């Protein structure tokens, strides 16, 4: 039986994640407050950030940037798209 959460991004009850997708306190907050659908939205947004900013996720500065953007995406009013971003 799947669990539900009151998703902070979708503002509704939705199917929760199966496990914490990130380590530490932030991962626990995401697990408790973010739905599977919202997590998929973040993965798409993260991919766009990596591509537009030409990030290498293995680099500590890039990871720090992505963690900051992930927190803003879910808990801080949203993560903005780069000004140069043009959707296909």
C-alpha positions as CSV (number, residue, x, y, z in Angstrom):
1,X,0.0,0.0,0.0
2,X,1.5,3.4,-1.0
3,X,1.7,6.2,1.4
4,X,0.4,9.7,0.8
5,X,1.8,13.1,1.8
6,X,0.4,16.6,1.8
7,X,2.7,17.7,-1.0
8,X,4.3,21.2,-0.4
9,X,4.7,21.7,-4.1
10,X,1.4,20.5,-5.5
11,X,-0.6,21.7,-2.4
12,X,-2.6,18.5,-2.2
13,X,-2.5,15.0,-1.0
14,X,-0.6,12.8,-3.3
15,X,1.4,9.5,-3.4
16,X,4.6,9.9,-1.4
17,X,8.1,8.8,-2.2
18,X,9.2,5.2,-1.4
19,X,12.4,6.4,0.3
20,X,14.3,9.6,1.1
21,X,15.9,10.6,-2.2
22,X,18.7,12.6,-0.6
23,X,20.7,12.0,2.6
24,X,20.4,13.9,5.8
25,X,17.8,16.3,7.2
26,X,16.9,17.6,3.7
27,X,16.2,14.1,2.5
28,X,13.9,13.5,5.4
29,X,12.0,16.7,4.8
30,X,11.6,15.8,1.2
31,X,10.4,12.3,2.0
32,X,7.8,13.6,4.5
33,X,6.6,16.5,2.4
34,X,7.1,15.9,-1.3
35,X,5.1,13.6,-3.6
36,X,6.4,11.4,-6.4
37,X,5.0,13.7,-9.0
38,X,6.7,16.7,-7.5
39,X,10.0,14.9,-7.2
40,X,9.7,14.1,-11.0
41,X,9.2,17.8,-11.6
42,X,12.3,18.6,-9.6
43,X,14.3,16.0,-11.6
44,X,13.3,17.7,-14.9
45,X,14.1,21.2,-13.4
46,X,17.5,19.9,-12.1
47,X,18.3,18.5,-15.6
48,X,17.5,21.9,-17.1
49,X,19.8,23.6,-14.6
50,X,22.6,21.2,-15.2
51,X,22.3,21.6,-19.0
52,X,21.8,25.4,-19.0
53,X,24.6,26.2,-16.5
54,X,26.8,23.4,-17.9
55,X,27.2,21.9,-14.5
56,X,29.3,18.9,-13.6
57,X,27.3,17.3,-10.7
58,X,30.5,15.6,-9.3
59,X,32.1,19.0,-8.6
60,X,31.4,20.2,-5.0
61,X,30.3,23.7,-6.1
62,X,27.8,22.4,-8.6
63,X,26.4,20.0,-6.0
64,X,26.1,22.8,-3.5
65,X,24.3,24.9,-6.1
66,X,21.9,22.1,-6.9
67,X,21.1,21.4,-3.2
68,X,20.4,25.1,-2.7
69,X,18.1,25.1,-5.7
70,X,16.4,21.9,-4.6
71,X,15.6,23.5,-1.2
72,X,14.3,26.6,-2.9
73,X,12.2,24.5,-5.4
74,X,10.4,22.7,-2.6
75,X,10.5,24.9,0.5
76,X,11.6,28.4,-0.5
77,X,9.2,29.7,-3.1
78,X,10.7,28.1,-6.2
79,X,13.8,27.8,-8.2
80,X,14.0,30.2,-11.1
81,X,14.9,29.1,-14.6
82,X,18.0,30.7,-16.1
83,X,17.2,34.0,-17.9
84,X,18.7,32.5,-21.1
85,X,16.5,29.4,-21.0
86,X,14.2,29.0,-24.0
87,X,11.8,26.0,-23.8
88,X,11.7,23.8,-26.9
